[in-house]
Amino acid sequence: MNKKIPVICVVGPTASGKTALAVELAKKYNGEIVSADSMQIYRGMDIATAKPDSDEMQGIPHHLIGFLPPDETYSVAQFTEDAARVIRDIDSRGKIPIIAGGTGLYVDSLLNNIAFSESNADEALREKLKEKARREGVNSLVEELREFDPESADRIEPNNVKRVIRAIEIYRTTGITMTEHNIRSRSIESPYSAVKIGLKTHDRQFLYDRINVRVDIMVQKGLIEEAKNVLSQPCSMTARKAIGYKELVPYLNGEKTLDEALEELKKQTRRYAKRQLTWFMRDKNIKWFDIDNFENFEMLFENICKYIDETQRG
């Protein structure tokens, strides 16, 4: 039996401090960081995605950040394949892979060893379903999915048209629902032994205040110019979903003031953080730490390391 690869995983909502924690953990446990962020993969999309700069990285190698041009699409299947390769490489050099990011689907798919295959892709069917969504609305697709896979219909966010279409496509081409596919995938044991650390806040407003401050800092760093540059280039549908650009379009078009656009950006970021928390809170294997319950980062870090060391000894 192959020995499982030990990994440390840091998850939580945006602005909770995942990057800083991951870097300190990498320094303490001789690790390298594997990003699990679906937007930090793109080159040139730095400020809006809160991509760590060289100062924040503190010399710690970061993988799967800024390696893809914005006009290319990137799937969870590609991420699990790329991340698995990077993790094996880090482990082979005697270091600890530290997975850090807020894209729950990426994290779960990787650590639960969910297998994805594009071999059953049906482009004609996809186009037909996209047209139905445009003509009748995405809810028509959700109801179609509910007829044979109610679990996926309830689980997938209705505005995630791509995932809804993929769930229908899987069933129409294989006769197996996405729910059953995921169950079968999970029956294959994960190659990782993961310690999962979650960062959140006891007081939700504490997190929202951090988000608001972060947006203000992003503007000071040049978010407006970055948005103009990104939106002027060809972008994939994936890249265009990044929070921080689409909210500024009304301002750039002269339809809203900058203050109005930034207030919308803050609101959408807060909503995203809430969705992230909802996703991660379902995982009972995550050990949560409320960052606002500690006087400073040092105390938080000490408690997290104590938990990791106890888990490893156990």
C-alpha positions as CSV (number, residue, x, y, z in Angstrom):
1,M,0.0,0.0,0.0
2,N,1.4,3.4,-1.0
3,K,1.9,5.8,1.9
4,K,-0.4,8.8,1.8
5,I,1.1,12.2,1.1
6,P,0.7,14.5,4.1
7,V,-0.7,17.9,3.3
8,I,-1.9,21.0,5.2
9,C,-4.9,22.7,3.8
10,V,-5.9,26.3,4.7
11,V,-9.4,27.4,3.6
12,G,-12.0,30.1,4.5
13,P,-13.7,33.1,3.0
14,T,-11.9,36.0,1.2
15,A,-10.1,38.4,3.5
16,S,-9.8,35.9,6.4
17,G,-6.0,35.8,6.2
18,K,-5.4,32.5,4.3
19,T,-2.3,33.7,2.4
20,A,-0.5,35.0,5.5
21,L,-1.2,31.9,7.5
22,A,-0.1,29.6,4.6
23,V,3.2,31.4,4.3
24,E,3.9,31.1,8.0
25,L,3.0,27.5,8.1
26,A,5.3,26.9,5.1
27,K,8.2,28.5,7.0
28,K,7.6,26.5,10.1
29,Y,6.9,23.1,8.5
30,N,9.3,23.4,5.5
31,G,6.5,23.6,3.0
32,E,5.5,25.0,-0.4
33,I,2.1,26.5,-1.3
34,V,-0.3,25.2,-3.8
35,S,-3.0,27.8,-4.6
36,A,-6.6,26.6,-4.8
37,D,-8.0,29.8,-6.2
38,S,-9.9,29.7,-9.5
39,M,-9.0,33.3,-10.4
40,Q,-5.4,33.6,-9.2
41,I,-4.4,31.2,-12.0
42,Y,-4.6,34.1,-14.6
43,R,-1.7,36.4,-15.5
44,G,-2.3,40.1,-15.2
45,M,-5.3,39.6,-12.8
46,D,-3.3,40.5,-9.7
47,I,-5.0,43.1,-7.6
48,A,-8.6,42.1,-8.0
49,T,-7.8,38.5,-7.1
50,A,-5.6,39.4,-4.1
51,K,-2.7,37.5,-5.6
52,P,0.2,37.6,-3.2
53,D,3.1,39.7,-4.3
54,S,6.8,38.8,-3.7
55,D,6.9,40.6,-0.3
56,E,3.9,38.6,0.9
57,M,5.3,35.3,-0.4
58,Q,8.5,35.8,1.7
59,G,10.5,33.6,-0.5
60,I,8.1,30.6,-0.2
61,P,7.4,28.9,-3.6
62,H,3.8,29.4,-4.7
63,H,2.4,27.0,-7.3
64,L,-0.5,27.4,-9.8
65,I,-0.6,31.2,-9.6
66,G,-0.5,33.5,-12.6
67,F,0.4,30.8,-15.2
68,L,-2.6,31.1,-17.6
69,P,-3.5,33.9,-20.0
70,P,-7.0,35.4,-19.3
71,D,-8.5,34.2,-22.6
72,E,-8.1,30.5,-21.7
73,T,-10.7,28.5,-19.8
74,Y,-9.6,26.3,-16.9
75,S,-11.7,23.5,-15.4
76,V,-11.8,21.8,-12.0
77,A,-10.6,18.6,-13.9
78,Q,-7.5,20.4,-15.1
79,F,-6.9,21.8,-11.6
80,T,-7.0,18.4,-9.9
81,E,-4.6,17.0,-12.4
82,D,-2.2,19.9,-12.2
83,A,-2.4,20.2,-8.4
84,A,-1.8,16.4,-8.0
85,R,1.3,16.7,-10.1
86,V,2.7,19.6,-8.1
87,I,1.9,18.0,-4.8
88,R,3.8,14.8,-5.8
89,D,6.8,16.9,-6.8
90,I,6.8,18.9,-3.5
91,D,6.5,15.6,-1.5
92,S,9.3,14.0,-3.5
93,R,11.6,16.8,-2.4
94,G,10.9,16.1,1.3
95,K,8.7,19.2,1.7
96,I,5.1,19.6,2.9
97,P,2.4,20.7,0.4
98,I,0.3,23.4,1.8
99,I,-3.0,23.9,-0.1
100,A,-4.4,27.4,0.3
101,G,-7.4,28.9,-1.3
102,G,-11.1,29.8,-1.2
103,T,-12.4,27.8,-4.2
104,G,-14.3,25.1,-2.4
105,L,-14.9,22.9,-5.5
106,Y,-11.2,22.9,-6.3
107,V,-10.3,21.9,-2.7
108,D,-12.9,19.2,-2.3
109,S,-12.3,17.7,-5.7
110,L,-8.6,17.4,-5.1
111,L,-8.7,16.1,-1.5
112,N,-11.6,13.8,-2.1
113,N,-10.0,12.4,-5.2
114,I,-13.0,13.0,-7.4
115,A,-12.2,11.8,-10.9
116,F,-13.2,13.9,-13.9
117,S,-13.4,12.9,-17.5
118,E,-14.0,14.9,-20.7
119,S,-14.3,11.7,-22.7
120,N,-18.1,11.9,-22.5
121,A,-18.2,15.5,-23.8
122,D,-21.0,16.3,-26.2
123,E,-20.5,19.8,-27.8
124,A,-23.7,19.7,-29.7
125,L,-25.7,18.9,-26.6
126,R,-23.9,21.7,-24.7
127,E,-24.8,24.2,-27.3
128,K,-28.4,23.1,-27.3
129,L,-28.6,23.5,-23.5
130,K,-26.9,26.9,-23.7
131,E,-29.5,28.0,-26.2
132,K,-32.3,26.7,-23.9
133,A,-30.8,28.7,-21.0
134,R,-30.7,31.8,-23.1
135,R,-34.3,31.3,-24.4
136,E,-36.0,30.0,-21.3
137,G,-33.7,30.9,-18.4
138,V,-31.3,28.8,-16.4
139,N,-34.2,27.7,-14.1
140,S,-35.5,25.6,-17.0
141,L,-32.2,23.7,-17.0
142,V,-32.3,23.3,-13.2
143,E,-35.8,21.8,-13.4
144,E,-34.7,19.4,-16.2
145,L,-31.8,18.3,-14.0
146,R,-34.1,17.8,-11.1
147,E,-36.0,15.2,-13.0
148,F,-33.2,12.7,-12.8
149,D,-30.6,14.2,-10.4
150,P,-32.4,16.2,-7.7
151,E,-29.4,16.1,-5.4
152,S,-27.3,18.0,-8.0
153,A,-30.1,20.3,-8.8
154,D,-30.2,21.3,-5.1
155,R,-26.4,21.4,-4.7
156,I,-25.3,23.4,-7.7
157,E,-25.9,27.2,-7.5
158,P,-28.6,28.1,-10.1
159,N,-26.4,30.9,-11.6
160,N,-23.6,28.4,-12.3
161,V,-25.0,27.6,-15.8
162,K,-21.8,25.7,-16.8
163,R,-22.1,23.3,-13.9
164,V,-25.8,22.7,-14.5
165,I,-25.2,22.0,-18.1
166,R,-22.3,19.7,-17.2
167,A,-24.5,17.7,-14.8
168,I,-27.1,17.2,-17.5
169,E,-24.5,16.3,-20.1
170,I,-22.9,13.7,-17.9
171,Y,-26.3,11.9,-17.4
172,R,-27.3,12.2,-21.1
173,T,-24.1,10.8,-22.4
174,T,-23.4,8.1,-19.7
175,G,-26.7,7.3,-18.1
176,I,-25.0,8.0,-14.7
177,T,-26.0,11.1,-12.7
178,M,-23.3,13.5,-11.5
179,T,-24.3,12.6,-7.9
180,E,-23.6,8.9,-8.6
181,H,-20.4,9.8,-10.4
182,N,-19.1,11.7,-7.4
183,I,-20.1,8.8,-5.0
184,R,-18.2,6.4,-7.2
185,S,-15.2,8.7,-7.4
186,R,-15.1,9.1,-3.6
187,S,-15.0,5.3,-3.2
188,I,-11.4,5.5,-4.5
189,E,-9.3,6.3,-1.5
190,S,-7.7,9.7,-1.5
191,P,-3.8,9.7,-1.8
192,Y,-3.6,12.5,0.7
193,S,-3.6,12.7,4.5
194,A,-4.9,16.2,5.0
195,V,-5.0,18.4,8.1
196,K,-7.7,21.0,7.3
197,I,-7.5,24.4,8.9
198,G,-10.4,26.9,8.4
199,L,-10.3,30.6,9.1
200,K,-13.5,32.5,9.9
201,T,-14.8,35.1,12.3
202,H,-17.1,34.8,15.3
203,D,-18.6,38.2,14.4
204,R,-19.6,38.3,10.7
205,Q,-19.3,42.1,10.7
206,F,-15.6,41.8,11.6
207,L,-15.1,39.9,8.3
208,Y,-17.2,42.3,6.3
209,D,-15.1,45.3,7.7
210,R,-12.0,43.5,6.6
211,I,-13.5,43.0,3.1
212,N,-14.4,46.7,2.9
213,V,-10.9,47.8,3.9
214,R,-9.4,45.3,1.4
215,V,-11.4,46.8,-1.5
216,D,-10.2,50.3,-0.5
217,I,-6.6,49.1,-0.5
218,M,-7.1,47.4,-3.9
219,V,-8.2,50.8,-5.4
220,Q,-5.0,52.4,-3.9
221,K,-2.9,49.7,-5.5
222,G,-4.4,50.4,-9.0
223,L,-7.5,48.3,-9.3
224,I,-9.2,50.7,-11.7
225,E,-6.3,50.6,-14.2
226,E,-6.1,46.8,-13.9
227,A,-9.8,46.5,-14.6
228,K,-9.5,48.7,-17.7
229,N,-6.6,46.6,-18.9
230,V,-8.2,43.2,-18.3
231,L,-11.6,44.2,-19.8
232,S,-9.9,45.5,-22.9
233,Q,-8.4,42.1,-23.7
234,P,-10.0,38.9,-24.9
235,C,-11.1,37.1,-21.7
236,S,-12.6,33.6,-21.2
237,M,-16.0,33.3,-19.5
238,T,-14.1,32.0,-16.4
239,A,-11.9,35.0,-16.1
240,R,-14.8,37.5,-16.7
241,K,-16.5,36.0,-13.6
242,A,-13.7,37.4,-11.3
243,I,-15.2,39.8,-8.7
244,G,-13.5,43.1,-9.0
245,Y,-13.9,43.8,-12.8
246,K,-17.6,43.4,-13.8
247,E,-18.7,45.5,-10.9
248,L,-16.6,48.4,-12.2
249,V,-18.0,48.3,-15.8
250,P,-20.9,50.7,-15.0
251,Y,-18.3,53.2,-13.7
252,L,-16.0,52.7,-16.7
253,N,-19.0,53.3,-19.0
254,G,-20.0,56.5,-17.2
255,E,-23.2,54.9,-15.8
256,K,-22.3,55.0,-12.1
257,T,-20.0,57.0,-9.9
258,L,-16.8,55.4,-8.6
259,D,-18.3,55.3,-5.1
260,E,-21.4,53.5,-6.3
261,A,-19.4,51.0,-8.2
262,L,-17.1,50.3,-5.3
263,E,-20.1,49.9,-2.9
264,E,-21.4,47.3,-5.3
265,L,-18.0,45.6,-5.4
266,K,-17.9,45.4,-1.6
267,K,-21.4,44.0,-1.5
268,Q,-20.7,41.3,-4.1
269,T,-17.5,40.4,-2.2
270,R,-19.4,40.1,1.0
271,R,-21.9,37.8,-0.7
272,Y,-19.1,35.7,-2.1
273,A,-17.6,35.3,1.3
274,K,-20.9,34.1,2.7
275,R,-21.1,31.5,-0.1
276,Q,-17.6,30.4,0.6
277,L,-18.5,29.9,4.3
278,T,-21.6,28.0,3.4
279,W,-19.6,25.6,1.2
280,F,-16.8,24.9,3.6
281,M,-18.9,24.6,6.7
282,R,-20.4,21.4,5.3
283,D,-17.0,19.7,5.7
284,K,-16.9,18.3,9.3
285,N,-13.2,17.5,9.0
286,I,-12.2,21.2,9.0
287,K,-10.9,22.6,12.3
288,W,-12.2,26.2,12.5
289,F,-10.4,29.1,14.1
290,D,-12.2,32.4,14.7
291,I,-9.6,35.0,13.9
292,D,-11.4,37.7,15.9
293,N,-11.1,35.6,19.1
294,F,-7.4,36.1,19.2
295,E,-5.6,39.2,20.3
296,N,-3.0,39.0,17.5
297,F,-1.8,36.8,14.7
298,E,0.9,35.2,16.8
299,M,-1.6,33.8,19.3
300,L,-3.8,32.5,16.4
301,F,-0.7,30.9,14.7
302,E,0.4,29.3,18.0
303,N,-3.0,27.6,18.5
304,I,-3.1,26.4,14.9
305,C,0.4,24.9,15.1
306,K,-0.6,23.2,18.4
307,Y,-3.6,21.6,16.6
308,I,-1.5,20.5,13.6
309,D,1.2,19.0,15.9
310,E,-1.4,17.1,18.0
311,T,-3.1,15.8,14.8
312,Q,0.2,14.6,13.4
313,R,1.1,12.8,16.6
314,G,-2.3,11.2,16.7
